[in-house]
Amino acid sequence: MRIELVALYGGPDQVMTVTSGLASVLGLLLLFWNKVVGLFFKIVRKFRPSATPLTSDASKDIPKGTP
């Protein structure tokens, strides 16, 4: 048997530690999911501003009724 393959062996004690850490991170992410998504969209809006202007002047140009 090749000795290099023995060095790559991950026993249950190592694998369970890694999966426990991943589960903890995923649990925290799910607890604060609403905040994480809000932060993500806030960052996206900084880099991609909306195409329509948000000024109140645009509503003055719209006719109020039909002639």
JOMO-V140713 format. One record per residue. RES is the residue in one letter. PHI is phi in degrees with one decimal (NA if undefined). OMEGA is omega in degrees with one decimal (999 if undefined). D_LAST is the distance of its C-alpha to the last C-alpha in Angstrom with 1 decimal. Layout:
<<RES PHI OMEGA D_LAST> <RES PHI OMEGA D_LAST>>
This chain:
<<M NA -177.7 90.8> <R -80.8 -176.2 88.9> <I -70.9 -179.9 88.8> <E -64.3 179.9 85.4> <L -69.8 178.3 83.8> <V -67.4 -179.5 85.4> <A -68.6 -179.6 83.7> <L -87.7 -177.0 80.2> <Y -67.9 174.2 81.0> <G -116.1 -178.7 78.6> <G -79.3 -178.3 80.2> <P -60.2 -179.6 78.5> <D -67.0 177.5 79.1> <Q -81.8 -176.6 77.1> <V -68.6 -179.4 74.3> <M -65.5 177.4 73.7> <T -65.5 -179.8 73.4> <V -66.5 -179.3 70.7> <T -67.7 176.5 68.8> <S -65.7 176.7 69.0> <G -64.6 177.7 67.5> <L -63.5 178.0 64.7> <A -65.4 177.7 64.0> <S -65.2 178.9 63.9> <V -64.3 178.8 61.4> <L -65.0 177.6 59.2> <G -62.9 177.0 59.5> <L -64.5 177.7 58.4> <L -62.5 -179.9 55.5> <L -71.0 177.3 54.4> <L -63.1 -177.1 54.9> <F -108.9 -175.3 52.5> <W -58.9 -178.4 50.2> <N -61.8 178.8 47.0> <K -68.3 -179.6 48.0> <V -64.7 179.8 49.1> <V -66.6 177.2 45.8> <G -61.1 177.9 43.9> <L -65.6 179.1 46.1> <F -61.3 -178.6 45.7> <F -70.3 175.7 41.9> <K -65.0 178.2 42.1> <I -67.7 179.7 44.4> <V -64.1 179.9 42.2> <R -65.0 177.9 39.2> <K -68.1 -177.9 41.3> <F -90.9 179.5 42.0> <R -127.7 179.5 38.6> <P -67.4 -177.4 35.7> <S -67.0 -176.7 32.3> <A -77.2 -179.6 30.2> <T -95.3 178.1 27.0> <P -71.5 -177.3 27.3> <L -101.1 -179.5 27.3> <T -89.3 179.4 25.9> <S -83.8 179.1 23.3> <D -66.7 -178.1 21.7> <A -66.9 -178.5 20.0> <S -74.3 179.2 17.8> <K -73.8 -178.4 16.5> <D -79.8 -177.9 14.9> <I -81.7 179.7 12.8> <P -66.6 -175.1 9.2> <K -79.2 -177.1 9.4> <G -142.5 177.9 6.5> <T -88.5 -178.6 3.8> <P -74.8 999 0.0>>
